[in-house]
Amino acid sequence: MTEPGLTSLAHGGGCGCKIAPAVLSEILRATPALPVPPELLVGMESADDAAVWKLNDRQALVATTDFFMPVVDDPRDFGRIAATNALSDVYAMGGRPIMALALVGMPVKVLSPATIGAILAGGAEVCTAAGIPVAGGHTIDSVEPIYGLVALGLVDPARVRRNAAAQAGDLLVLGKPLGVGIMSSALKKGMLDAAGYGRMIATTTRLNTPGEALAALPGVHAMTDVTGFGLAGHGLEMARGAGLDAVLDWAAVPVMDGVRDLARAGCVTGASGRNWDSYGAEVALPEGFDPLERALLSDPQTSGGLLVACAADTVDAVLDIFRAQGFAEAAVVGRMADAQAPAPMLRL
């Protein structure tokens, strides 16, 4: 029996499945405040990438989870992308992964055990590359295919890098080029060629391993990874947390080859628009800024790159770490500056 493509079974894919930022904020406002023990170094207060719990003076546990519906039809690639994306949050906190648990929801009457097994095998392949085991997990029979990980890691408490500690004058470095959301839209429309698919898979399955080494640099003040809320959304989280403006040099932001052509051909995701509706009022754009460029600014990135805020005299060391680990397109894309309005903004 011929199975349907994975993406045909899902109403959305990858980090484009995320609930829009404004809706998520409304939901979380109804969450009752709970006591915060002193061991909880990072919790929900700044929309950070993971929770961090202090174990002792030298070790803290990094705990996070991430899962989503298929962004590609190839089951192994889906598993690899989802696992890479989930582990990224550990690296974004400056941590080193130690193990993972699989989260699996599959339409078992539609997909064969072989297909589901290939998804899990792809995830296990990435975990092996990260040097960790998949130590267990949980499965359910679901209408749409869902896969991801609970990821656990360790970090020295002194090296935890939050998304909220950037300083005025810091430079912003982005580790991966933008465009995954647009490419995934093109894939669904049959408009992504083999070379484009190869570029998409290469970036979404590249582990953000530089995070641990970057956190060892005293001049690195803040880190996050750019995922479903796009560069604008995650840049704004960094700005809000620091009480500063994030100022982007849009011409310096790396974008994958062919992405702008695909955007002009109509391959802009609905999630990009939902993102912009949530936070566009907090973004100052130059007059006449191209709407397609704006869509790229809010394009949801599945397994996107690290966004690093560092002192100017540390930026060469940051770029050296990225490039030594295979991130040739890492680039300085902006800076942090004193806020020009009562509330922090993202400015171009």
N, C-alpha and C positions, 0 to 999 in steps of 0.2 A: 504494500500500500504506500502510495506517495504521501509523504507528510507535508503539511503546509510550512511555509517559511516562518521562522521564529517571529520576525517583526510583524507578520500578518496577524499574529495572535495577541498583539499588545496594542493598547490605545496610545501609547507613547513609548519612548525608548531611552535608555541610559539616564544620565542626570537631567535630561529634559523632562523626566517624570516628576521631578521635585515639585512640591506644592509651592506656588508663587510666594515670594518673600512677604508681601503684604498680608496674604491670607495666613501664612504661617505665623506672623507676628500676632495677628488677631487670635489665633488658636492658643498661642502660648500665653497671651495675656490672661486667659482664663485658668491657667495652671496655678494652683495654690502654692504659695511660698513655703518651702520646707527648711528645717534647720540645716545649716551648712557646717559640717564638722571641720575642724582645723586641718585634718589630713587631706581634705578635698582641695587641691591646689587650683584646679580648673574645673568649673562646672558649666552651668547654663547662662551665666551672667553676661557673656560677651559673644555669644554665637560662635564659639571656637570650634576647632575641628575635632577635638576629642576631649574626654574627661581625663583628669590626671589625679591619681591618689598617691600620696606620699607613704612609702613603706618604711623608709629609714632615711638617714642623712645622705645616703649615696644613691638610693634607688626610689623611683616612683613608677607606678603602674599607669600606662597609657591605655585607655579602653575606648573603643569606637565601633560603630557598625555602619555598613552601607550596603544597599541592595537595590536592584532596579530591574526593569523589564528589558527585553533584548533591543540592542542598538544595531545589531547585525544579524544575518541569518545563519552564518556558520556557527554551530554550537560550541566548538572549541574556542573560537575567537571570542564569542560572547562570554564564556567562562573566564578567559584570560583578561578581558577588559574589566569585567566586574571585580575580579580579585585585585587587579592592579589599582583600581580606583579605591577599593576599601582599605588597602594597606597604605595608601597615600596619606591618610589622616594621621597615622602614627609618625610617618616621616615629617609631616608638617609641624608636629609638636617638638621635633628634635629627637624623636625616639627611634629605637631599633625594635622591629617586630620580633616576637618570641613564639607566637602560635596563633592559629585562627580556628574559628568554628564556622561551618558552612550553614547558610540560610537558604533553603530550597523550597520553592512553591512551583509545582508543575502540573499542567493538565495531562494526567497520566493516561487518559483515554484517547488523547490526540497525539501525543509524542511518544515515541518508542523508548524502551529502556536504554537502547544504544545511544539515542540522541541525548537523553538526559544525562547518561553516563559521560558523554563527550563534553557536556557543559562542565560537569564536576571535574573531569580530567584536566580541562583547560585551567580551571581555578587552581587545582593542585599543582599544575606545572609552574604557575607564577609563584605560588608559595614555596615550592622547592627552590626556585631561583632566588627568592628572598631569604632562604636558609631556615625556613620554619615548617612545622607540620600542620596539617589540617587535623585537629585533634578530636573532632566530633562535629555535631551540628544538629539541625532539626529540619524535617521535611513535612510538607503538607500537599494535598491535592488541591490545586488552585486553577481558576478559570484562565488566568494569564500566566505565562512563564515568568518566574522571578528567581533571581540568584544573587547572592552576595556573601559577605563574610562579617562575622564579629572578629575584629582584629585587636590583639593585645600586644603591648610592647613595654619596654623599659626605657627610662631616661633618668639621668642624674637630675635631681630637683633644681640644681643651679643652672641647668642647661635647657629647661623647658622654654620653648619659644611660643608665645601666644600671638594671636592676631591683633592684640590691642595695645602693644607696647612700643609702637613706632615713635620716633622722635622727630621734631622739626629739623629739617635739613637732611634727613635720611634720603638715600636714593632707593628707588624701587627697581628690582630685578625680576623679570619673568622668565621661568625656566623652559616653557614649551610654547610653541606658536599656537595661535587661536584658529578656530574654524571647524571644530569637531561637530558642533550642532548642525551647521550648514552642510557638511559632508554627509552626515547621517540622514538628513532630509533628502539629499541628492540620491543616496543609496536607495531609499524607499521609492523614489520616483524613477529608478532605473537610469539615472543620469550620471552616476559616478563610475568612471572607467577603472580598469584594473590598477593603473598606476596610482590613481587617487585613493583607491581602497587600500593599497599598500601603505601609502603615507598615513592614512587614518589609523590603521592597525599599528604601525610602528610607534606612533606617538601615544596611543591609548594603552599600549602594553608596556611602556617604558616606566619602570618603577622609579619613584621619586627619591631614590636612595641618597642624593646629596643632602637631604634634610639633616641627617645625623651629623655629618661633618660641618655643615653650615652652623648648626647650633653650638658647636665648639668655639666659634669665633665670637669674642666679646663684642665686636662691632656689629654683629647681627642682632637687631633688637626685636624684630617681629617676623612671623611667617604665617602663611596660610596657603591652601591650594585653591586654584581657580576651577570651580566645578559648575554646578547647575545654575547658579545665579549670574554667571558670566564674569568677565573681568571687571565690569562696572560694579556689579553687586558685591563681589568679594573685596574689591578695592574700597568700596564704601564701608564695609564692615571694619576694615582696617582703619579708615579715617574716623568713623564714629568712636571706635574703641580708644583711639589716641586723642580725640578732641581736636583733630587737625584736618586740613584739606589734603586729599590725595590729588596730585597734579600729574596728569598723563601727557607724555609726548607721543601723540597718536602715531606720528610718522615712524617712530622707533619701535612700535609694537610688532613683534613677529607674527606673520600670518602664513598659514600653509599655502603652498603653490596651488593655484586653481580655485581657491575658495571665493575670491571676489567675483570671478566669472560665474560660479555656481549661484552666488547670491543674486547676481543680475538676471540669471535665468529662472529665478523664482524659488530657489531652494532655501528660504528663510523659515526657521521653525516657529510654530505658534508659541513655544516657551520663551523665545526671544521677546515677543511682544508682551507676554504676561510679565516677564521680568521688568521691562521698561515701564509698564503701567504701575508697577509696585514702587519703583524708586526713581523714575525719570525726573521728578521734581527736585531731586537732590543732586542732579548732574548738570553742570554748566557747560554747554556746548558752544563752539564758535558759530557765529552767524553763517547760515548757508551750509551747515554740516550735512553731508550726504545721508539720507535716510538709510541707505544700505550699509554705510559705515556704522551708523547708530545700531543697526541690527547686529552687526558683528561685535560691537562693544558689549551688547547684552546677550550674545550668543551663548547658550548653555554648553559648557565644556564637560564632556565625560572623560574622567581620568586626566584632567588638565594639569598644568604645570604649577610649581611652587611660585608664590609671589613673596619676595623677600624685601624687607625694609632694613637697610644697613647704613652705617656711617660712610661718608664719602671716602675716607681713607681705608675702608675695608672692601670696597666694591671690586677691586682687582682680584683679591683673594676669593671672593664669592664667585666671580666669573671663572676663575681657575678651577675651583671645585666642580662647578657645573660641567665645564668642558672636559675635565679629566674623566668624568663619569658618562660621557657620551651625549651631553646636552649642548651641541654645537650652536644651536639657535638661541641660547639664553642671551638676554639683552637687558640693558638699562632702559626702562620704559617710563620713568617719571621720578617724582620726588614727593616728600611730605613737607607741607608748609603750614604756617599759622593760618587758622581759619579766617576767611574774609567776611563771613556772615555769622550770625549767632549760632547756627548749627553747622557742623562739618559737612563738606560737600566733596564730590569728585569733580575736578575741573580739567578741561582739555584746552 
